[in-house]
Amino acid sequence: MTDTKKTVRKPKTVDAKAVEAEVSATANKTIETAREYAHRAAEAVLERATSLHAGAEKATATIETAAVDSVESLAKVSREIQTAMLDDAKAAIAAFEKTVAAKSVGEAFRVQADYARAQFDVNVTRAKTVGALVAQAAQDGVKRAQDNLAGLGLKFGKAA
């Protein structure tokens, strides 16, 4: 048989301090990269939260403006009605005084007929005025809603 020699290899000597330094450097680099990533992610979240807050503030302001406008329109109509009621009362009292002062039944009927005709004309004019106020308020509301929806579309269109 042939004589085989067993060769024993000597293990390489590893500098433990060098390996430890390399592992430590790699770990530090990984930790620093993770910190940078976390910082960028936090900044992005903060930016998004700020953007959402600004959008919510704008939506609240829009709702507030719409509510104020609606209340103003309602108040305007209410004032018109109150003024109309006062004017009607004054006209009725004036017609009553003329009727009482009439010297004949025919004159009293004429005063009442004139009052009824005048009040009819006044009421037609008032109905047109109130109708115009309501139409204008509705038109303003629709325009505001369209503008708001268009603004939301632009806002969400950018986010997508």
C-alpha positions as CSV (number, residue, x, y, z in Angstrom):
1,M,0.0,0.0,0.0
2,T,1.0,3.4,-0.6
3,D,1.7,5.4,2.3
4,T,-0.5,8.5,2.3
5,K,0.5,11.2,4.5
6,K,-2.2,13.1,6.2
7,T,-1.7,16.7,5.9
8,V,-3.0,18.8,8.6
9,R,-3.9,22.2,7.6
10,K,-3.2,24.9,10.0
11,P,-6.3,27.2,10.4
12,K,-5.9,30.7,9.3
13,T,-5.4,33.0,12.0
14,V,-8.2,35.5,12.2
15,D,-7.7,38.8,13.9
16,A,-10.6,38.9,16.2
17,K,-10.2,42.6,16.7
18,A,-10.4,43.3,13.0
19,V,-13.5,41.1,12.6
20,E,-15.1,42.8,15.6
21,A,-14.3,46.2,14.1
22,E,-15.7,45.2,10.7
23,V,-18.9,43.9,12.2
24,S,-19.2,47.0,14.4
25,A,-18.7,49.3,11.4
26,T,-21.4,47.3,9.4
27,A,-23.8,47.4,12.3
28,N,-23.2,51.2,12.8
29,K,-23.8,51.8,9.0
30,T,-27.0,49.7,9.1
31,I,-28.2,51.6,12.2
32,E,-27.5,55.0,10.6
33,T,-29.3,54.0,7.4
34,A,-32.3,52.9,9.5
35,R,-32.2,56.2,11.4
36,E,-32.2,58.2,8.1
37,Y,-35.0,56.1,6.7
38,A,-37.1,56.6,9.9
39,H,-36.4,60.3,9.9
40,R,-37.5,60.6,6.2
41,A,-40.6,58.6,6.9
42,A,-41.4,60.8,10.0
43,E,-41.0,63.9,7.9
44,A,-43.3,62.5,5.2
45,V,-45.9,61.6,7.7
46,L,-45.7,65.0,9.3
47,E,-46.0,66.7,5.9
48,R,-49.1,64.6,5.1
49,A,-50.7,65.3,8.4
50,T,-50.0,69.0,7.9
51,S,-51.6,68.8,4.5
52,L,-54.6,67.0,5.8
53,H,-55.0,69.5,8.6
54,A,-54.9,72.4,6.2
55,G,-57.5,70.6,4.0
56,A,-59.7,70.1,7.0
57,E,-59.4,73.8,8.0
58,K,-60.3,74.8,4.5
59,A,-63.3,72.5,4.4
60,T,-64.5,73.8,7.8
61,A,-64.1,77.4,6.6
62,T,-66.1,76.6,3.5
63,I,-68.9,75.0,5.5
64,E,-68.8,78.0,7.9
65,T,-69.1,80.4,4.9
66,A,-71.9,78.4,3.4
67,A,-73.8,78.3,6.7
68,V,-73.2,82.1,7.3
69,D,-74.4,82.8,3.7
70,S,-77.5,80.6,4.3
71,V,-78.3,82.3,7.6
72,E,-77.8,85.7,5.9
73,S,-80.2,84.8,3.1
74,L,-82.7,83.5,5.6
75,A,-82.4,86.7,7.7
76,K,-82.9,88.8,4.6
77,V,-86.1,86.9,3.7
78,S,-87.3,87.2,7.3
79,R,-86.7,90.9,7.3
80,E,-88.6,91.3,4.1
81,I,-91.5,89.3,5.6
82,Q,-91.4,91.4,8.8
83,T,-91.4,94.7,6.8
84,A,-94.3,93.4,4.6
85,M,-96.3,92.5,7.7
86,L,-95.8,96.0,9.1
87,D,-96.6,97.6,5.8
88,D,-99.8,95.4,5.6
89,A,-100.8,96.5,9.1
90,K,-100.3,100.1,8.2
91,A,-102.3,99.8,5.0
92,A,-105.1,97.9,6.7
93,I,-105.3,100.6,9.5
94,A,-105.3,103.4,6.9
95,A,-108.1,101.6,4.9
96,F,-110.1,101.0,8.1
97,E,-109.8,104.7,9.0
98,K,-110.9,105.7,5.5
99,T,-113.8,103.2,5.6
100,V,-114.9,104.6,9.0
101,A,-114.7,108.2,7.6
102,A,-116.6,107.4,4.5
103,K,-119.8,109.4,4.1
104,S,-121.7,106.7,2.3
105,V,-121.9,102.9,2.0
106,G,-120.8,103.2,-1.7
107,E,-117.7,105.3,-0.7
108,A,-116.9,102.6,2.0
109,F,-117.1,99.9,-0.6
110,R,-114.9,101.9,-3.0
111,V,-112.3,102.3,-0.2
112,Q,-112.3,98.6,0.5
113,A,-112.1,97.7,-3.2
114,D,-109.1,100.1,-3.6
115,Y,-107.4,98.6,-0.6
116,A,-108.0,95.0,-1.9
117,R,-106.7,96.0,-5.4
118,A,-103.6,97.8,-3.9
119,Q,-102.8,94.9,-1.6
120,F,-103.1,92.4,-4.5
121,D,-100.6,94.4,-6.5
122,V,-98.3,94.7,-3.4
123,N,-98.5,91.0,-2.7
124,V,-97.7,90.1,-6.4
125,T,-94.6,92.4,-6.2
126,R,-93.6,90.8,-2.9
127,A,-93.9,87.3,-4.2
128,K,-91.7,88.2,-7.2
129,T,-89.1,89.8,-4.7
130,V,-89.1,86.8,-2.4
131,G,-88.9,84.4,-5.4
132,A,-85.9,86.4,-6.7
133,L,-84.2,86.2,-3.3
134,V,-84.8,82.5,-3.0
135,A,-83.6,81.9,-6.6
136,Q,-80.5,84.0,-6.0
137,A,-79.7,82.1,-2.7
138,A,-80.2,78.8,-4.4
139,Q,-78.0,79.9,-7.4
140,D,-75.3,81.1,-5.0
141,G,-75.5,77.8,-3.1
142,V,-75.2,75.7,-6.2
143,K,-72.3,77.8,-7.5
144,R,-70.5,77.5,-4.1
145,A,-71.1,73.7,-4.1
146,Q,-69.7,73.4,-7.6
147,D,-66.6,75.4,-6.7
148,N,-66.1,73.3,-3.6
149,L,-66.4,70.0,-5.5
150,A,-64.1,71.2,-8.1
151,G,-61.6,72.2,-5.4
152,L,-61.9,68.8,-3.8
153,G,-61.4,67.1,-7.2
154,L,-58.2,69.1,-7.7
155,K,-57.0,68.4,-4.2
156,F,-57.6,64.6,-4.4
157,G,-56.4,64.6,-8.0
158,K,-53.0,65.8,-6.8
159,A,-52.9,63.1,-4.1
160,A,-53.5,60.3,-6.5
